[in-house]
Amino acid sequence: VLALIAFICIETIMECSPCEGLYFFEFVSCSALVVTGVLLLMFSLSLHTRIPQINWNLTDLVNTGLSTFFFFIASVVLAALNHKTGAEIAAVIFGFLAMAVYAVNTYLAIKKWRMNSRQQSSRQTSDYIRARTESREVDHRPEIQRLDA
């Protein structure tokens, strides 16, 4: 929502002298809005379960991490090249707010990714131990006992 508001604020600016910062901020806010919206839709409709080959926790982590980084850069650049108009100031404020929300989401995504990685590695370890234990069990068959005698 904050990315949408930042995008709307930046779109209301009619004139700019050095427009590079404005265009970069526009690109970042629009890209973050679209990618996050698509991921939100996929998670909400449980479409991500149909494609198990993709690590969705890592995908979410990368999206939020990159959005945090690029919102920070875009907001700093727009603040530095600001012409003190109301729309630019509002866009910078909402850009930093969006960056903060993406940073919190990145932190939560890291925790979730680490937790799932630990569960997966412990599951693989327990499967390995179970397989090794089963392979070491001796079957008490008569022909083996005859050879030992």
Buried (B, 14 or more C-beta within 10 A) or exposed (E): EBBBBBBBBBBEBEEBEEEEBBEBBBBBBBBBBEBBEEBEEBEEEEEBEEEEEEBBBBBBBBBBBBBBBBBBBBBBBBBEBBEEBEBBBBBBBBBBBBBBBBBEBBBEBBEBBEEBEEEEEEEEEEEEEEEEEEEEEEEEEEEEEEEEE
